[in-house]
Amino acid sequence: MNVCIFEDEGFKNLLPLTYTRPAFELRCGIFTLREKIQRLFPDFPVTVLCRDSLAEVVREENLAVNVNTLVDDDHIFVNGRALIDGQWLAKIDLAKEAMYCQEKEIVIAVLKKEALETLRRKIGQPLTTEDFGHFNRFPATATLLNYPWDLIHHNSDQITSDFELLESAGVIDGEIHPHVSLIERKNIFIAQGASVKSGSVLDAEMGPIAISQGAKIFPNATIIGPAFVGENSLIKAGAKIYEGTSIGEYCKIGGEVEESIIHSYSNKQHDGFLGHSYLGQWINLGADTNNSDLKNNYGSVKVQLYGRTIDTHSQFVGAMIGDHAKTSINSMLNTGTVIGPFSNIFGGGFPPKYVPAFSWGGSDGFEEYDFDKGMETADRVMKRRNKNLSPPLLALYRSIFEMTLPERTSR
């Protein structure tokens, strides 16, 4: 039996974050969605199915999984957007062909090898429920993440449940200054090689805090759980990291952050507020960049997403920002702002709530960001972290530039 983690058409509603990664590589809690699924099936070989445009980039990430291939064997297919209840999973018969769904959307499908031919013809394309045939259907105890703000709203609970999987509660292996306050120490994990400097407060009374290897918490920083700080990330002096925040690897974070996910390799080094937001990779927020996550009338936040207005049915929604985007100093972002990859925001006032990829400007208008100049900057930024702008990445970025051209020319 093999496990196959697949992308479905739902990736479109997770843009701009899924321009540059499969849906299953989004972070929610401590782990990515793929890592969560793999932990549910620790003894099974894993394959992932993603869009053709992403396949080579995914292979480059060295995930120790097969990419866009199905071996001749029985398979458990798992929707990469799913948060699955492990107790429910333990009760179902994974040896029997069946589909487990949330309403009409597949969460898990168990297929014998004889039923794989239709799916092989769809490799490189998002799968649909119809691609799996007409096996018996049963309800699934799971959550399908439909929009970026869904990941944000589930983040606190996912940090808590992921922390339990670490089985490291109360383990303090890092370097802790004597003048650090650890509140509810039993809910804190500090990995070997991490350090927490004088005057910092780690308050795990409302939820756990996990600090990964190589992370550094500078003096007088405050972290309130549930919270996660990834490997080799830096929390700057005096930073205020509130509950529900996940900070991935190699980030530099200062100022005030609340209920936000910062995927990895992104910087928000200076003062300014970031709330109920999701940042992709290689993003830099200039000093005193602030976002609104609550309307003045306390109403439901509406988001402009690719020609549609979507009511989030939530009072708290911040910004969704794609990879390699930048903001200048003193930038202001309204509730529910969506910024595409490689966009640069600057100038006074609020920019539009929807900014296409490769846009350069602000409230006074935008022009197209030259592709070659964008790649020069990306190459410079990535080399600072010993990463390369590889041919597969360059090809992916070119495809995003061309795909989003109609959005820029129509404005």
Residue, then its C-alpha position, 0 to 999 in steps of 0.5 A: m500500500n502506498v500513500c499519495i498526497f494530491e492537489d485538487e482544484g481547490f488550490k485556486n482558492l489558496l492563491p496567491l500562496t499556491y502560485t509557487r507551491p502545491a497546496f500540501e506545502l502550506r504551513c498550518g501549525i508547526f508542520t506543513l500539511r504534507e508533513k501532517i499527513q505523512r505523520l498519519f502514515p509513518d510506515f507507508p511510502v509516499t507519492v505526491l501529485c502536483r501541477d506540472s509547473l511545480a513538479e521540478v521545483v518540488r523535486e528540488e526540495n528533496l522531500a524524500v517522496n516520489v513526485n508525479t508518478l504512481v507505482d503499480d500498487d494499491h494506494i491511499f489517496v489523501n487530499g493535500r488540503a485536508l486536516i484529518d482527525g487521527q482518531w477517525l482515521a484509525k477506525i476506518d478500513l484502509a484495505k477496502e476500496a472506498m471514498y471518504c468525503q466532506e460533502k462532495e469533496i474527497v478527503i481520502a480514497v482507497l483504490k486498488k492498483e487496477a483502478l489507477e489508469t484514469l488517475r495516471r492520465k491526469i498526472g500533472q493536473p489537479l484531480t477532481t472527485e469524478d477522477f476517482g470513479h464511483f466507489n462507496r462514499f462515506p463521511a470523513t471527519a476532517t477539515l478541508l482548507n478552502y482559503p488562506w484565512d482558513l489556515i490562519h484561523h486553524n493555526s492556534d489549534q494546529i500548533t497545539s495538536d502538532f506540539e503533542l506530536l513532538e512529545s517534547a513538552g517541558v524539554i529545555d535543551g537550548e541556552i536560556h539566560p537566567h533572567v528569562s521568564l518561562i511561564e507554564r514551563k511544562n508547555i514549552f519546548i526549546a530545542q538544542g542549539a536554540s537560545v533565549k536572551s535576557g529579559s525575554v518572556l515565554d508565556a505558555e499559559m494559554g497554549p504551547i510554545a515550540i522553539s526550534q534548533g538554531a532559533k534565537i530569541f533576542p533580549n526582552a522579546t515576548i512570545i505568547g502561546p500557542a506559538f512556533v518559531g522555526e529553525n534558525s529564525l531570529i525574534k528581534a529585541g522587544a518583539k511581541i509575538y502573540e498567540g496563534t503565530s507560526i514562524g517558519e525557518y530562517c525568518k527575522i521577525g520584530g514588532e508586533v505579530e498576532e495570529s499569523i503564519i510566516h512560511s519561511y525565509s521572510n523578514k519583518q524585522h522592524d516595528g509595525f503590526l502584522g495580524h491574521s495574515y499569511l506571508g509566503q517565502w522571501i518576503n520583506l516588510g519595510a519598517d513600520t509596515n502595518n496591516s489592518d485585520l479588523k474593520n472599523n464597523y466590526g463587520s465581516v471582512k470581504v476579500q477580492l480574489y481573482g475577479r470575485t468578492i468573497d465574504t470571509h464571514s470573519q471579523f479578523v482577516g489580514a493580508m495574504i502575500g505571495d512569495h518575493a513581495k516587498t513593502s516599503i517603509n510606512s506601508m499600510l495594508n487594509t483588511g483582507t488585502v491580497i498581494g501577488p508574488f513579486s509585487n512591490i508596494f510603496g507610497g502613501g495611502f492604502p494600496p488596492k485590496y487586490v494587487p496582481a503579481f509583478s506589480w510595482g506601485g501603490s495607491d497612486g497606481f501600478e506599473e508592471y515590474d520588469f521580469d528580468k529585474g525581478m529575477e535579479t533581485a530574487d537571485r540576490v535575496m536567495k544567495r544571502r541564504n545560500k539558496n540559488l535561483s535554479p532553472p526550475l524556479l526561474a521557469l516557474y516564475r516566468s510562467i507566473f509572470e505570463m499567467t498573470l499578465p491579463e490581470r495587470t493589463s486590465r487595471 
